[in-house]
Amino acid sequence: MSCTTLLVGKNASYDGSTMIARNDDSGANGFTPKKFIVISSKEQKRKYKTVLSHLEIDLPDHPMSYTAMPNAVKGKGIWAASGINEENIAMTATETITSNPRVLGADPLVEYDQENNIPGGIGEEDIVYIVLPYIHSAREGVERLGQAIREICYL
């Protein structure tokens, strides 16, 4: 089964809760265990280093606390499948890495060049960590990710 997410907003739940139901595939015949973590605003690092693409990103000051569902096993990236921040904003960001060729042509996955030690770009594994602690709406999430991509393009 492919990655699937169901988001329930506070206006759609009986008690005003925000909920996420999420499954996370791991390729053929595999399973990558996840864990549930809470990252307080004090624990959020101000410099983020991607695992897969070796890119370093400076993060803004004043993050919010948030939850995330990263891989429980280290080494293959962080892959925080989903989370909810203290403003009750929910997001998921691991749905697209195997996009069709037309989508990749418009927005290619920039991979790490190990031979020349050239960092890659922002990948699915990174988006929750660099976006969710800083947004108050879905629109701000799109704007925050766009800003981060613009910033790394000019490194």
Residue pairs with C-beta under 8 A, 6 or more apart in sequence:
1 23
1 25
2 25
3 22
3 23
3 24
3 25
3 81
3 94
3 95
4 22
4 23
5 20
5 21
5 22
5 81
5 82
5 92
5 95
6 20
6 21
6 22
7 18
7 19
7 20
7 90
7 92
8 17
8 18
8 19
8 20
8 21
9 18
9 90
10 16
10 17
10 18
10 88
13 19
18 84
18 88
18 89
18 90
19 90
20 82
20 83
20 84
20 90
20 92
22 69
22 81
22 82
22 92
24 32
24 34
24 69
24 79
24 81
24 94
26 32
32 71
32 72
32 73
32 76
32 79
33 71
33 72
33 73
34 69
34 70
34 71
34 72
34 81
35 69
35 70
35 71
35 72
36 67
36 68
36 69
37 67
37 68
37 69
37 70
38 65
38 66
38 67
39 65
39 66
39 67
39 68
39 133
40 65
41 62
41 63
41 64
41 65
41 86
41 133
44 59
44 63
44 133
45 59
46 58
46 59
46 61
47 56
47 57
47 58
47 59
48 56
48 57
48 59
48 126
48 129
48 130
49 55
49 56
49 57
50 56
50 57
50 77
50 78
50 119
50 120
50 122
50 123
50 125
50 126
51 75
51 76
51 77
51 78
51 125
52 76
52 77
52 111
52 112
52 120
52 123
52 125
53 110
53 111
53 112
53 119
53 120
53 121
53 122
53 123
53 126
54 112
54 117
54 119
54 120
55 112
55 119
55 120
55 121
55 122
55 126
55 152
56 119
57 122
57 126
57 130
57 148
57 151
57 152
58 151
59 130
59 133
59 134
60 134
62 134
63 133
63 134
64 85
64 86
64 87
64 133
64 134
65 85
65 86
65 133
66 83
66 84
66 85
66 86
66 128
66 132
66 133
67 83
67 84
67 85
68 80
68 81
68 82
68 83
68 128
68 129
68 132
69 80
69 81
69 82
69 83
70 78
70 79
70 80
70 81
71 77
71 78
71 79
77 123
77 125
78 125
78 126
78 129
79 94
79 124
79 125
80 93
80 94
80 125
80 127
80 128
80 129
81 92
81 93
81 94
81 128
82 90
82 91
82 92
82 93
82 94
82 128
83 90
83 91
83 128
83 132
84 90
84 132
85 132
85 133
85 135
87 135
87 136
89 132
89 135
89 136
89 137
89 138
89 141
91 127
91 128
91 131
91 132
91 135
91 138
91 141
92 128
93 124
93 127
93 128
93 131
94 124
94 125
94 127
95 124
96 103
96 124
97 109
97 123
97 124
99 107
109 120
109 121
109 123
110 120
110 121
111 120
112 118
112 119
112 120
113 120
121 149
121 152
122 130
122 145
122 148
122 149
122 152
127 145
130 144
130 145
130 148
131 141
131 144
131 145
131 148
132 141
134 140
134 144
135 141
135 144
